Amino acid sequence: MRISDIPFGTTDWSSVEPEHFPGEEGEATWRTRRFGPAENPIRVRMVEYSAGYVSDHWCEKGHILLCLDGELETTLADGRVMLLRAGMSYQVADNAEPHRSRAPKGARLFIVD
């Protein structure tokens, strides 16, 4: 990731309009900002997963993800399961390791991709 063409700024996440996405079970609520050049922006999100959330797809997008609250279980395509609790993070490159998320107790995440 190259960060360029972004002036200093702040974000009040409570003022960013939420988008709702149903999972296989539960719901994901995203508050999304995009920064930088239009052809290759950096997407920054505050994401909340409802208790019992299960993703409806395998993701191959690279992310840097920080768990702010709750717990996130991430299953990798090879069967490994990673558990993140508040204060823990993960990072993965584009097309490196397909992953799928669950949040049995719910979770709030900060994600950059």
Salt bridges, closest charged atoms under 4 A:
GLU24 OE1 - ARG100 NH2 2.53
GLU27 OE1 - HIS20 ND1 3.52
ASP56 OD1 - HIS57 ND1 2.87
ASP69 OD2 - ARG108 NH2 2.62
GLU71 OE2 - ARG85 NE 3.21
GLU71 OE1 - LYS105 NZ 3.72
GLU73 OE1 - ARG102 NH1 2.82
ASP78 OD2 - ARG80 NE 2.83
ASP94 OD1 - LYS61 NZ 3.79
GLU97 OE1 - ARG80 NH2 2.58
ASP113 OD1 - ARG43 NE 2.75
ASP113 OD2 - ARG45 NH2 2.84
ASP113 OD2 - HIS63 ND1 2.81
